Amino acid sequence: MLIRRETPADIDAVRAVTSAAFAKSGTAVPVETTLLDELRVCDAWLPALSFVATDDRGEVIGHVLCTRGHVGPDPALGLGLGPLSVHPDHQRRGVGQALVHAVLGAADAFGESLVALLGSPAYYGRFGFRPATDYGITAPDPAWGDFFQVRTLTAYQPTLKGVFAYAEPFDRV
């Protein structure tokens, strides 16, 4: 497996992997696929933080991205992680883990302060994510509870507190 930045040639394959990863019976296009499409064309899209995993034949088998988010009333920055997608034929083989490590490492290298996400505490806890409330950061929807998590990075300052806002498509899709 190789983890690398997404290229324009990967867009259709990434869309297919995301659709396969989140497919539910009776749903033509998963909401995560629509979200991905909308994120690609918004101002919060960060091409340098969109990664694919490829197999030994060079086929895309997984994808992760971070988009620009904000914490609090001022323009304090942060990142929102997701969606994270792994093709069902390659799940539970470390692909998702490798993608999360890659995007967190890149975000840290770019001087970002934190990454937020909505997901399983059991899964994301292994990457250092903790409930956002531990840092004084509030979820966009308080009902998310401990499923809304934050991973601080090297540039994090403890004074960064407030409500987290995802990129606009997260509110709409």
Backbone torsions as a table, in degrees:
resi	resn	phi	psi	omega
1	MET	NA	141.1	176.8
2	LEU	-123.9	134.3	173.6
3	ILE	-106.1	127.9	179.8
4	ARG	-149.0	168.0	176.2
5	ARG	-66.4	145.6	175.7
6	GLU	-67.4	143.8	174.3
7	THR	-116.3	164.0	177.2
8	PRO	-55.5	-30.9	179.6
9	ALA	-68.2	-15.6	-177.9
10	ASP	-89.2	-10.8	-169.9
11	ILE	-55.1	-48.6	-178.7
12	ASP	-65.0	-39.8	179.8
13	ALA	-67.6	-39.2	178.0
14	VAL	-64.0	-42.4	178.7
15	ARG	-61.6	-41.9	179.2
16	ALA	-65.6	-41.9	178.9
17	VAL	-64.7	-43.4	179.8
18	THR	-62.9	-43.4	178.7
19	SER	-62.8	-42.9	179.3
20	ALA	-66.4	-40.9	-177.0
21	ALA	-65.5	-32.6	-175.4
22	PHE	-111.4	13.3	-177.9
23	ALA	-61.2	135.1	174.0
24	LYS	-130.1	144.3	-178.6
25	SER	-62.0	137.0	178.3
26	GLY	86.9	-3.9	179.3
27	THR	-108.9	121.8	-178.5
28	ALA	-67.6	-52.8	-178.9
29	VAL	-128.6	119.2	178.7
30	PRO	-60.3	148.7	-179.9
31	VAL	-59.7	-32.0	179.0
32	GLU	-64.1	-33.3	177.6
33	THR	-70.2	-43.5	176.8
34	THR	-61.9	-42.9	178.0
35	LEU	-59.3	-46.7	178.4
36	LEU	-57.3	-46.0	178.6
37	ASP	-58.7	-43.6	-178.6
38	GLU	-70.1	-38.2	178.7
39	LEU	-63.3	-37.2	-178.6
40	ARG	-58.5	-27.1	-174.9
41	VAL	-109.6	12.3	179.5
42	CYS	-103.0	165.1	-178.6
43	ASP	-65.4	-19.5	-177.2
44	ALA	-83.6	-5.9	-178.9
45	TRP	-64.5	131.4	179.3
46	LEU	-122.8	93.6	-176.3
47	PRO	-54.8	-31.5	-179.0
48	ALA	-70.8	-10.7	179.9
49	LEU	-117.9	33.5	174.1
50	SER	-120.6	113.4	-173.3
51	PHE	-120.0	146.7	173.5
52	VAL	-118.0	153.9	168.9
53	ALA	-108.9	133.4	178.2
54	THR	-120.9	151.3	178.1
55	ASP	-85.5	-173.2	-176.4
56	ASP	-68.9	-10.9	174.9
57	ARG	-98.8	1.7	179.5
58	GLY	84.9	8.3	179.7
59	GLU	-83.3	138.9	179.4
60	VAL	-69.3	126.5	179.4
61	ILE	-121.4	-7.8	179.9
62	GLY	-161.8	162.3	-178.0
63	HIS	-154.9	145.6	172.1
64	VAL	-145.7	152.2	174.9
65	LEU	-148.9	158.2	168.8
66	CYS	-122.7	140.4	175.5
67	THR	-121.5	162.3	-178.2
68	ARG	-66.5	133.4	173.3
69	GLY	-131.1	-179.7	-178.7
70	HIS	-139.7	151.4	176.5
71	VAL	-121.5	126.6	174.0
72	GLY	79.3	-176.3	-174.3
73	PRO	-75.2	-23.8	177.8
74	ASP	-92.7	175.9	-176.6
75	PRO	-79.7	33.9	176.3
76	ALA	-59.0	132.5	-171.8
77	LEU	-94.8	158.4	173.9
78	GLY	-162.2	-179.4	178.8
79	LEU	-125.4	146.4	171.3
80	GLY	-107.3	125.3	179.4
81	LEU	-92.3	131.8	172.2
82	GLY	131.8	157.0	-0.3
83	PRO	-75.7	153.6	170.7
84	LEU	-104.5	122.4	-175.3
85	SER	-129.4	133.6	173.2
86	VAL	-131.1	130.4	178.9
87	HIS	-56.3	137.8	-177.6
88	PRO	-53.1	-31.1	179.1
89	ASP	-70.2	-11.3	-176.0
90	HIS	-123.0	8.4	179.5
91	GLN	-72.6	154.7	-179.8
92	ARG	64.0	31.9	178.0
93	ARG	-127.4	12.4	177.5
94	GLY	91.4	2.5	-179.1
95	VAL	-66.4	-50.0	179.5
96	GLY	-60.2	-42.3	178.6
97	GLN	-59.4	-46.5	179.8
98	ALA	-63.0	-39.8	179.1
99	LEU	-65.2	-43.5	179.9
100	VAL	-64.6	-43.9	177.7
101	HIS	-59.6	-42.0	-179.1
102	ALA	-63.5	-46.9	-176.4
103	VAL	-70.7	-35.1	176.5
104	LEU	-66.3	-41.5	178.3
105	GLY	-63.5	-41.6	178.8
106	ALA	-66.3	-44.2	179.6
107	ALA	-59.9	-41.4	178.0
108	ASP	-64.9	-43.5	179.9
109	ALA	-63.2	-29.3	178.4
110	PHE	-82.9	0.3	176.4
111	GLY	83.0	19.8	177.9
112	GLU	-72.5	156.0	-175.8
113	SER	-93.8	-35.4	-178.0
114	LEU	-160.7	160.8	175.7
115	VAL	-125.7	130.2	178.5
116	ALA	-114.2	153.6	176.9
117	LEU	-159.7	162.9	172.4
118	LEU	-111.3	115.5	-177.1
119	GLY	-174.6	-176.5	-176.9
120	SER	-68.5	120.6	176.1
121	PRO	-60.1	-34.5	179.6
122	ALA	-64.0	-39.7	-179.3
123	TYR	-77.1	-53.0	-172.4
124	TYR	-78.6	-16.9	176.2
125	GLY	-59.3	-30.1	-179.7
126	ARG	-66.5	-14.9	179.0
127	PHE	-100.5	6.2	-179.8
128	GLY	92.2	7.1	175.7
129	PHE	-72.8	140.6	177.1
130	ARG	-133.9	161.6	177.7
131	PRO	-52.4	133.0	-176.6
132	ALA	-58.5	-31.6	-179.7
133	THR	-62.9	-22.2	175.8
134	ASP	-61.7	-22.4	-178.0
135	TYR	-109.4	5.7	-177.7
136	GLY	76.7	22.4	179.0
137	ILE	-108.9	130.9	-175.4
138	THR	-103.6	141.5	177.4
139	ALA	-68.4	152.4	173.4
140	PRO	-58.1	-29.5	176.1
141	ASP	-126.9	108.7	-177.1
142	PRO	-57.1	-22.0	179.2
143	ALA	-65.2	-16.1	179.8
144	TRP	-66.9	-24.2	177.4
145	GLY	53.0	-135.3	-176.4
146	ASP	-72.7	-4.9	176.2
147	PHE	-76.0	-18.4	173.6
148	PHE	-90.9	116.3	-170.6
149	GLN	-128.0	159.8	179.5
150	VAL	-131.7	142.3	170.7
151	ARG	-119.1	114.3	178.6
152	THR	-78.6	152.7	179.3
153	LEU	-120.3	179.0	-173.7
154	THR	-54.8	-38.8	-176.4
155	ALA	-80.2	-0.7	-177.7
156	TYR	-61.2	137.4	173.4
157	GLN	-118.6	131.0	-177.8
158	PRO	-60.5	-14.4	178.5
159	THR	-77.1	-10.1	179.6
160	LEU	-75.7	104.3	-176.0
161	LYS	-142.1	158.2	175.9
162	GLY	132.8	-167.4	-179.2
163	VAL	-81.3	133.9	176.0
164	PHE	-84.6	135.9	176.0
165	ALA	-119.6	121.7	174.6
166	TYR	-74.8	169.7	171.5
167	ALA	-55.4	147.4	-173.2
168	GLU	-49.8	-40.6	-179.7
169	PRO	-58.5	-26.6	177.7
170	PHE	-62.2	-31.3	179.5
171	ASP	-76.8	-25.4	-170.1
172	ARG	-100.7	-33.0	-172.6
173	VAL	-89.3	NA	NA
